[in-house]
């Protein structure tokens, strides 16, 4: 290894990992170590590197030839593609060590770890030798930042201190929900619960919707009932219904009772439909417009960044009332058509109904064929009275057609 000197690990987060020819393999996401019982400087085992499709692997430090401010270079482009799994007693430095509260032994002062420095020894092994720590600030002033040797602090054993989350949350802040879900699944259970509890309701709801059902249930059960109900309210109603459907009847009713009545009502309605039917797959919150709405108003609605691309690709025009189940369904106005018309035009004059609508009992196979036949990304679902109940989007169908555990398969097999 040609790199010399001291390197602070937090600065490595997100930098590229390259083979000797300069081709990028992935990015650094964490570093792996193990605390020692004698409190001596722990040895760095390797780096957690994220490849494409969120697939994370372990790269031993012996494979690293150079560490620079903007890149890590490996000895070769051949790496073990097995998905990284943290072993017992191993510590993820960025995910578990930073933001922990420890005590400076000499002064007895509590400080927070904000970074960890590694240095090579004579045998070319890398050890965590120093910690960058910060004292608690008063009022709006930030605390003092300084460095200490690894052995100059107490509280580094896992059982000695509560693991804070601020530093970790900062590194996760810009991740997409699917990527954050993958990161949570790679964390130890206790850490995952702490991080989930620190996320706001909307962010946690988005993340839950990207997880496998068993993981969703486990994480939701780790929350207090009132918080769990708030998160369910922030989820898409079809995802909330699916999640509650994995829980016992008693748990379902308890959480539904804690939800706001107008938030619980559509979820209860969706739970009455059979799985793998249009009713069980649909969202009851598509973009719904009344006949006197203009193109400008419709475009303003679909610009909402919280809408999925599939749901934002069209508006459904109905007679009052506008909330599902609506008045009589009049037809669909697709985004491309809206973009070609004057802003003052009425959406009622642009609707199409020749592709038909689905019934809530329509099985998923027929739903798939309907979407494929008419090249749709979403289709309306109506009842026997032609009232709009919701819409089935192509992403909802894919979620249910793919084999169980497809998210993990995507991470582990994409580069196998």
C-alpha positions in Angstrom: 0.0 0.0 0.0 1.5 3.3 -1.1 -0.7 5.6 0.9 1.0 7.1 3.9 0.0 9.3 6.8 -3.3 9.8 8.7 -6.7 9.5 7.0 -10.0 10.5 8.4 -12.7 8.0 7.5 -15.7 10.3 7.3 -14.0 12.0 4.3 -13.9 8.7 2.5 -17.7 8.3 2.5 -19.0 8.4 -1.0 -15.7 8.7 -2.9 -15.1 6.5 -5.9 -13.3 3.1 -5.8 -11.2 2.4 -8.9 -9.3 -0.5 -10.4 -5.6 0.1 -11.5 -6.8 1.0 -15.0 -8.9 3.8 -13.8 -12.3 2.2 -14.2 -14.7 2.9 -11.3 -16.1 -0.1 -9.5 -18.2 1.7 -6.9 -18.2 4.0 -3.9 -17.1 3.7 -0.3 -20.0 3.4 2.1 -18.4 2.4 5.3 -15.4 0.8 7.0 -15.2 -2.4 9.1 -13.4 -2.9 12.3 -13.7 -4.8 15.6 -13.3 -3.3 19.1 -10.6 -4.9 21.3 -11.0 -6.0 24.9 -7.6 -4.4 25.8 -8.8 -1.0 24.5 -5.8 -0.9 22.1 -6.3 0.7 18.6 -8.6 -1.6 16.6 -7.4 -2.9 13.2 -9.3 -1.9 10.1 -10.5 -5.1 8.3 -11.7 -3.4 5.1 -14.2 -1.2 3.3 -17.8 -1.6 2.4 -18.1 -0.7 -1.2 -21.4 -0.1 -3.0 -21.6 -1.2 -6.6 -24.4 -0.5 -9.1 -27.9 -1.5 -8.1 -27.1 -0.9 -4.4 -25.1 -4.1 -4.2 -22.6 -3.9 -1.4 -19.4 -5.9 -1.1 -16.5 -6.2 1.3 -13.0 -5.2 0.1 -10.2 -6.1 2.5 -7.7 -3.4 3.3 -5.0 -5.6 1.8 -6.5 -5.1 -1.6 -6.2 -1.3 -1.3 -3.1 0.2 -2.9 -3.8 3.9 -2.6 -6.1 6.2 -0.7 -6.4 9.7 -2.0 -8.7 12.6 -1.1 -11.0 11.8 -4.0 -10.5 8.1 -4.7 -9.5 4.7 -3.4 -7.5 2.5 -5.8 -7.5 -1.3 -5.6 -4.7 -3.7 -6.5 -6.9 -5.3 -9.2 -10.4 -5.1 -10.7 -11.2 -8.6 -9.5 -13.3 -8.5 -6.3 -15.4 -10.9 -4.4 -19.0 -10.1 -5.5 -20.6 -11.8 -2.5 -23.0 -9.4 -0.8 -21.5 -7.9 2.4 -22.9 -9.2 5.6 -21.6 -7.9 8.9 -20.3 -10.6 11.2 -20.7 -10.9 14.9 -18.7 -8.3 16.9 -17.8 -6.3 13.7 -18.3 -2.6 13.8 -19.3 -0.3 10.9 -17.3 2.8 11.7 -19.4 5.4 10.0 -22.7 3.7 10.8 -22.0 2.7 14.4 -19.0 4.6 15.9 -19.6 8.1 14.8 -21.9 10.3 16.8 -21.4 8.2 19.9 -20.9 9.8 23.3 -17.7 8.9 25.1 -15.7 10.4 28.0 -12.2 11.8 27.9 -10.5 9.8 30.7 -8.2 12.6 32.0 -10.8 15.3 32.3 -14.0 13.3 32.7 -15.6 15.5 30.0 -18.2 13.9 27.8 -17.6 14.4 24.0 -19.2 13.2 20.8 -17.2 11.3 18.2 -17.4 13.1 14.8 -14.6 11.3 12.9 -12.0 8.5 13.2 -8.5 8.6 11.8 -6.6 5.5 10.5 -2.9 5.1 10.1 -0.7 2.2 8.8 1.7 0.4 11.1 5.1 -1.1 10.1 3.3 -4.3 8.9 1.1 -2.2 6.6 -2.0 -3.0 8.7 -4.3 0.0 9.3 -5.5 0.9 12.8 -7.9 3.5 14.1 -5.4 5.6 16.1 -7.2 8.9 16.8 -10.7 10.3 17.2 -12.0 13.7 16.3 -14.4 14.7 19.1 -16.6 17.6 19.9 -17.7 19.0 23.2 -21.4 20.0 23.8 -22.1 23.6 22.7 -24.2 26.0 24.7 -27.1 27.9 23.2 -26.3 28.4 19.5 -22.6 28.0 19.9 -21.0 24.8 18.6 -18.8 22.9 20.9 -15.0 22.7 20.7 -13.5 20.3 18.2 -10.3 18.5 19.1 -8.5 15.2 18.7 -7.7 12.5 21.2 -5.8 9.2 21.0 -8.0 6.1 20.8 -6.9 4.9 24.3 -7.7 8.3 25.9 -11.5 7.9 26.1 -13.9 5.6 27.9 -17.2 4.4 26.6 -16.2 2.6 23.4 -17.6 -0.8 24.4 -20.9 -1.4 22.7 -22.8 -1.6 26.0 -21.2 1.5 27.5 -23.0 4.2 25.6 -26.1 5.1 23.6 -25.3 5.3 19.9 -26.4 8.6 18.5 -27.8 9.0 15.0 -27.1 12.6 13.9 -23.9 11.8 11.9 -25.4 8.7 10.3 -28.6 10.5 9.4 -26.5 13.2 7.7 -24.8 10.6 5.5 -28.2 9.1 4.6 -30.1 12.3 4.0 -29.7 12.4 0.2 -30.4 8.8 -0.4 -33.5 7.8 -2.4 -36.1 5.8 -0.3 -35.1 2.5 -2.0 -31.4 3.1 -1.2 -32.1 4.1 2.4 -34.3 1.0 2.8 -31.3 -1.1 1.6 -29.0 0.7 4.0 -31.4 0.1 6.9 -31.5 -3.6 6.1 -27.7 -3.8 6.3 -27.7 -2.3 9.8 -27.8 -4.3 13.0 -31.3 -4.5 14.4 -30.8 -2.1 17.3 -29.2 0.5 15.0 -31.9 0.1 12.4 -34.6 0.8 15.0 -32.8 3.9 16.3 -32.4 5.3 12.9 -36.0 4.6 11.9 -37.2 6.3 15.0 -35.2 9.4 14.1 -36.7 9.7 10.6 -39.8 11.9 10.2 -43.1 10.3 9.4 -43.1 11.0 5.6 -39.5 9.8 5.1 -40.0 6.6 7.1 -43.3 6.0 5.2 -41.4 6.3 1.9 -38.7 3.9 3.1 -41.2 1.3 4.4 -42.8 1.2 1.0 -39.5 0.0 -0.4 -38.9 -2.8 2.0 -40.0 -6.5 2.0 -43.2 -7.2 3.9 -41.5 -9.0 6.8 -39.1 -6.1 7.3 -42.0 -3.6 7.1 -43.9 -5.4 9.8 -40.8 -5.8 12.1 -39.9 -2.1 11.8 -43.5 -0.9 12.3 -43.9 -3.0 15.4 -40.7 -1.4 16.8 -42.6 1.9 16.9 -45.0 3.1 19.6 -48.6 2.6 18.4 -49.3 6.3 18.0 -46.1 6.8 15.9 -47.0 3.7 13.8 -50.4 5.1 13.1 -48.9 8.4 12.0 -46.5 6.6 9.6 -49.4 4.5 8.2 -51.2 7.8 7.5 -48.2 9.1 5.6 -48.0 6.0 3.4 -49.8 5.5 0.1 -53.1 4.0 1.1 -52.6 0.8 -0.9 -49.2 0.2 0.7 -50.7 0.9 4.1 -53.4 -1.7 3.4 -50.9 -4.2 2.2 -48.7 -3.7 5.4 -51.7 -4.0 7.7 -52.8 -7.1 5.9 -49.6 -8.8 7.1 -50.5 -8.2 10.7 -53.0 -9.8 13.1 -56.7 -8.7 13.1 -56.2 -7.2 16.6 -53.1 -5.2 15.5 -54.9 -4.0 12.4 -57.9 -2.7 14.3 -55.8 -1.1 17.0 -53.7 0.9 14.5 -56.7 1.8 12.3 -58.5 3.2 15.4 -55.5 5.4 16.1 -55.4 6.8 12.6 -57.5 9.8 11.6 -60.9 8.6 10.4 -60.5 10.2 6.9 -57.1 8.6 6.5 -58.2 5.2 7.8 -61.4 5.0 5.7 -59.7 4.4 2.3 -57.3 1.9 3.9 -60.2 -0.1 5.4 -61.9 -0.1 2.0 -58.8 -1.4 0.2 -58.4 -4.2 2.8 -61.8 -5.6 1.8 -60.5 -6.5 -1.6 -58.8 -9.8 -2.3 -55.1 -9.9 -2.9 -53.9 -10.0 -6.5 -57.0 -8.3 -7.8 -57.4 -4.8 -9.2 -59.0 -3.7 -5.9 -56.2 -5.1 -3.9 -53.5 -3.5 -6.1 -55.0 -0.1 -6.7 -54.4 3.2 -5.0 -57.5 5.1 -4.0 -55.7 8.4 -4.5 -55.1 8.9 -8.2 -55.3 12.4 -9.7 -59.0 13.1 -10.0 -60.5 16.2 -11.7 -64.1 17.4 -12.1 -65.4 18.2 -15.6 -65.1 22.0 -15.3 -61.4 21.8 -14.4 -59.0 23.4 -17.0 -55.9 21.9 -18.5 -53.8 24.4 -16.5 -55.3 23.1 -13.3 -54.7 19.5 -14.3 -51.1 20.2 -15.1 -50.6 21.9 -11.8 -51.9 18.8 -10.1 -49.6 16.4 -11.9 -46.6 18.6 -11.2 -46.8 17.5 -7.5 -43.3 15.9 -6.9 -44.9 13.5 -4.4 -46.8 11.7 -7.1 -45.2 8.7 -8.7 -44.5 9.0 -12.5 -47.1 6.3 -13.2 -49.8 8.1 -11.3 -48.9 11.6 -12.7 -49.1 10.4 -16.3 -52.9 11.0 -16.4 -55.9 12.5 -14.7 -59.2 10.8 -14.2 -62.3 12.9 -14.8 -65.5 12.3 -12.8 -68.8 13.8 -11.8 -68.9 15.1 -8.2 -68.1 14.0 -5.6 -64.3 14.1 -6.4 -63.1 11.9 -3.5 -63.1 8.1 -4.2 -65.5 6.5 -4.6 -66.4 9.4 -6.9 -69.4 10.3 -9.0 -69.7 8.7 -12.4 -66.4 8.1 -14.2 -66.2 10.1 -17.4 -62.8 9.1 -18.8 -59.0 9.6 -18.7 -57.0 12.6 -19.9 -53.4 11.6 -20.5 -50.5 13.9 -19.8 -49.3 14.0 -23.4 -52.7 15.2 -24.6 -52.9 17.8 -21.8 -49.5 19.3 -23.0 -50.8 19.7 -26.5 -54.0 21.7 -25.5 -54.5 25.4 -24.5 -54.3 25.9 -20.8 -57.9 27.2 -20.7 -59.4 24.1 -22.3 -61.6 21.9 -20.2 -60.4 18.5 -19.3 -63.9 17.1 -19.9 -63.4 17.7 -23.6 -60.1 15.7 -23.7 -61.1 12.5 -22.0 -60.7 9.0 -23.5 -62.8 6.0 -22.4 -62.2 3.6 -25.3 -59.6 1.6 -23.3 -62.3 0.7 -20.7 -62.0 0.4 -17.0 -61.2 -2.5 -14.6 -63.5 -3.9 -11.9 -62.1 -4.4 -8.4 -62.4 -8.2 -8.7 -60.3 -8.3 -11.9 -57.4 -10.7 -11.3 -53.9 -9.5 -11.7 -53.3 -11.5 -14.9 -56.1 -9.6 -16.6 -54.9 -6.4 -15.1 -51.5 -7.0 -16.6 -52.9 -7.8 -20.0 -55.1 -4.7 -19.9 -52.2 -2.4 -19.3 -50.1 -4.1 -22.0 -52.8 -4.2 -24.6 -53.5 -0.5 -24.4 -49.9 0.6 -23.5 -51.0 2.2 -20.2 -49.0 3.0 -17.1 -52.2 3.2 -15.0 -55.8 2.2 -15.4 -59.0 3.2 -13.7 -61.0 0.9 -11.4 -64.7 1.4 -11.2 -67.6 -0.3 -9.4 -70.9 -1.5 -10.7 -72.3 2.0 -10.7 -69.4 3.3 -12.8 -67.9 5.2 -9.8 -64.2 5.6 -9.8 -62.7 3.6 -6.9 -59.0 4.1 -7.7 -56.3 3.3 -10.2 -53.9 0.4 -10.7 -50.4 1.5 -11.9 -47.8 -0.6 -13.6 -45.4 -0.2 -10.7 -48.0 -1.8 -8.3 -48.4 -4.7 -10.7 -44.7 -5.2 -11.0 -44.3 -5.3 -7.2 -46.7 -8.2 -7.0 -45.5 -10.1 -10.1 -41.9 -10.2 -9.2 -40.8 -13.2 -7.0 -40.7 -12.9 -3.2 -37.5 -11.3 -2.0 -36.8 -9.6 -5.4 -35.3 -6.6 -3.7 -32.6 -8.6 -2.0 -32.0 -10.6 -5.2 -31.5 -7.4 -7.1 -28.8 -6.3 -4.7 -27.0 -9.7 -4.5 -27.3 -11.0 -8.1 -26.9 -7.9 -10.3 -23.2 -8.5 -10.5 -23.0 -12.2 -9.7 
